Amino acid sequence: MTSDFPPAQTEQELLERYAALAYDKQNDLYEVIGDNSWNADLEAGTISFGPELVFPLQILGTFSASSETWLWAWANAQSDLPARLLAQAEQLRAYGEQHGIEVLTTSEFDATEQDLHLVGIIASGMFGASGYYLADYGQGTMVVTVESELIDQVPKNDFVRIPHAFPQVISAFEMQHRPAFIHYLTQKGYAVTETADTVSAVVDSGIFTATFDPLGRLANLQGRSS
């Protein structure tokens, strides 16, 4: 149900909400799958990275390398994709219709690789997936989300991870830094304390304080062991 998701007015807002957490999930995903090649079994509804790494998938859509366009899975009648594998794509379309987010409701549009990551980030965040994967098949790329306890259970040290991950995310995508940082911490379950120019949180073995300039851009991110 789209009403279960917090409202947003733009894809930019969704990016700020989910990008940093998705970055962590992607690191965990690749720690599990390494550089293994992929194989999808759409009849079984799985994607595998070897015989021991078989995960349920949801298909979001495909990118054509020749036309450089994105096609949502719900609009891909030609491929006859199993309906049960399109549930997340359909929910994203319904959410986009509800909140007027054009990128989620336009069946096909000119796209770049960054757009593929945008779709994966939004879907993995909204649906609590273990991560997303860009499955390159030569003529294009299929974007899927995956579910795996193996990925979810990768050991995490947020005190080490946060100061590395967040600067990487804001350098990769245009976004408002302050709300993105607050979303990142709160989605991980940390309570934040705000002042006019700082956001702080107790994380694992210490305290993080992010300082922002008057435009809300990250000026400094510092961790202090407690």
C-alpha positions in Angstrom: 0.0 0.0 0.0 1.5 3.4 -1.0 -0.1 5.0 2.1 2.3 3.0 4.2 5.2 5.1 2.8 6.0 8.6 4.1 5.0 11.2 1.5 7.4 13.0 -0.8 6.9 15.6 -3.5 10.0 14.9 -5.7 12.5 12.2 -6.5 15.1 14.5 -5.0 13.4 14.2 -1.7 13.4 10.4 -2.0 17.0 10.5 -2.9 17.9 12.5 0.2 15.8 10.1 2.3 17.4 6.9 1.2 20.7 7.5 -0.6 23.1 7.2 2.3 21.5 4.0 3.7 21.5 2.5 0.2 25.2 3.2 0.0 25.7 1.1 3.1 23.5 -1.7 1.7 25.4 -1.7 -1.6 28.7 -2.2 0.3 27.2 -5.1 2.2 25.8 -6.6 -1.0 29.2 -6.5 -2.8 31.0 -7.9 0.3 28.7 -10.9 -0.1 28.7 -11.4 -3.9 32.2 -10.0 -4.8 32.8 -9.8 -8.5 30.8 -13.0 -9.3 28.7 -12.9 -12.5 25.0 -13.0 -12.2 22.3 -15.2 -13.6 18.5 -14.6 -13.3 15.8 -17.3 -13.2 12.6 -15.3 -13.8 10.5 -18.4 -13.5 11.9 -19.0 -10.0 12.0 -15.3 -9.2 15.7 -15.4 -8.3 19.0 -13.9 -9.1 22.2 -15.9 -8.4 25.8 -15.1 -8.0 27.0 -18.7 -7.9 25.3 -21.8 -6.5 25.5 -20.7 -2.9 24.2 -17.1 -3.5 20.6 -17.3 -4.7 18.4 -14.4 -3.8 14.7 -13.4 -4.5 14.5 -10.5 -6.8 12.0 -7.8 -7.9 12.4 -6.3 -11.4 12.3 -2.5 -11.5 13.0 -1.9 -15.1 15.6 -2.0 -17.9 18.0 0.4 -19.6 18.7 0.2 -23.3 22.3 0.8 -24.2 21.4 1.6 -27.8 18.6 4.2 -27.2 19.9 5.2 -23.7 16.4 5.0 -22.4 14.9 3.6 -19.2 11.7 1.4 -19.4 9.8 0.6 -16.2 9.1 -3.1 -15.8 5.3 -2.4 -15.5 5.4 -0.9 -19.0 7.5 -3.7 -20.6 4.7 -5.7 -22.2 7.0 -7.2 -24.8 9.1 -9.2 -22.3 6.1 -10.9 -20.7 7.7 -10.5 -17.2 6.0 -12.5 -14.4 3.6 -10.2 -12.6 4.7 -11.3 -9.1 8.2 -9.9 -9.9 6.8 -6.4 -10.7 5.1 -5.7 -7.3 7.7 -3.1 -6.3 7.7 -1.4 -9.7 3.9 -1.2 -9.6 4.0 0.2 -6.1 6.5 2.9 -7.2 4.2 3.9 -10.0 1.2 4.1 -7.6 3.3 6.2 -5.2 4.4 8.5 -8.0 0.8 8.9 -9.1 -0.3 9.7 -5.6 2.4 12.3 -5.0 3.0 13.7 -8.5 6.5 12.3 -9.0 7.0 12.2 -12.8 10.0 9.9 -12.9 8.0 7.1 -11.2 5.1 7.3 -13.6 6.7 8.0 -17.0 6.9 4.6 -18.7 10.0 5.4 -20.8 12.5 8.2 -20.7 16.0 9.2 -21.6 18.3 8.1 -18.8 21.9 7.9 -17.6 23.6 5.3 -15.3 23.0 7.7 -12.4 19.2 7.4 -13.1 19.6 3.6 -12.7 21.1 4.2 -9.3 18.4 6.6 -8.4 15.7 4.0 -9.1 17.6 1.4 -7.2 18.2 3.7 -4.2 14.5 4.7 -4.0 13.2 1.1 -4.3 15.7 -0.4 -1.8 14.9 2.3 0.7 11.2 2.3 0.4 10.8 -1.5 0.4 13.6 -2.3 2.9 15.4 -4.5 0.4 18.9 -5.8 1.1 20.2 -3.9 -1.9 19.8 -3.3 -5.6 21.8 -4.7 -8.5 22.5 -3.4 -12.0 22.4 -6.6 -14.1 24.3 -5.8 -17.3 23.2 -8.2 -20.1 25.2 -6.5 -23.0 22.4 -4.8 -24.8 21.3 -3.1 -21.7 20.9 -3.3 -17.9 18.1 -4.7 -15.8 17.7 -3.1 -12.4 16.5 -5.3 -9.6 16.2 -5.3 -5.8 17.3 -8.4 -3.8 16.5 -9.9 -0.4 19.1 -11.8 1.6 19.8 -12.4 5.2 23.4 -12.9 4.3 23.6 -9.3 3.1 21.5 -8.0 6.0 23.7 -9.7 8.5 27.1 -8.5 7.3 28.9 -7.1 10.4 28.6 -3.4 10.7 30.6 -0.7 12.6 28.7 2.5 12.1 31.3 4.5 14.0 33.8 3.7 11.2 31.3 3.5 8.4 29.4 6.8 8.7 32.3 9.3 8.3 33.4 7.4 5.2 30.0 6.7 3.6 28.2 10.1 4.0 30.8 12.3 2.2 30.9 9.7 -0.6 27.2 9.9 -1.1 26.9 13.7 -1.2 29.8 13.8 -3.6 28.1 11.3 -5.9 24.6 13.0 -5.9 23.3 16.5 -5.8 21.2 16.8 -2.6 20.6 18.8 0.5 23.2 17.6 3.0 21.5 18.3 6.3 18.2 16.5 5.8 20.1 13.6 4.1 22.3 13.2 7.1 19.4 13.3 9.5 17.6 10.6 7.5 20.7 8.5 7.4 21.1 8.5 11.2 17.4 8.1 12.1 16.9 5.2 9.6 19.7 3.5 11.4 17.9 4.0 14.7 20.0 6.8 16.2 18.4 9.7 17.9 19.7 13.1 16.7 20.2 16.4 18.5 20.1 19.6 16.5 21.4 23.1 16.9 21.3 25.9 14.4 24.4 24.6 12.6 25.0 21.1 13.9 23.5 17.6 14.0 24.8 15.2 16.6 24.1 11.6 17.5 25.5 8.9 19.8 26.6 6.1 17.6 28.1 2.8 18.9 31.3 3.8 20.7 31.1 7.5 20.3 29.4 10.7 19.3 29.2 12.2 15.8 28.8 15.9 15.2 28.1 17.2 11.7 28.5 21.0 11.2 26.7 22.7 8.3 27.2 26.0 6.7 24.4 28.6 6.3 23.3 26.9 3.1 23.0 23.5 4.9 26.1 22.0 3.2 28.3 19.8 5.2 31.3 21.7 6.5 32.7 19.2 9.0 31.9 15.7 10.2 33.7 14.6 13.4 33.5 11.5 15.5 34.6 11.4 19.1 35.0 8.2 21.1 33.1 8.2 24.3 
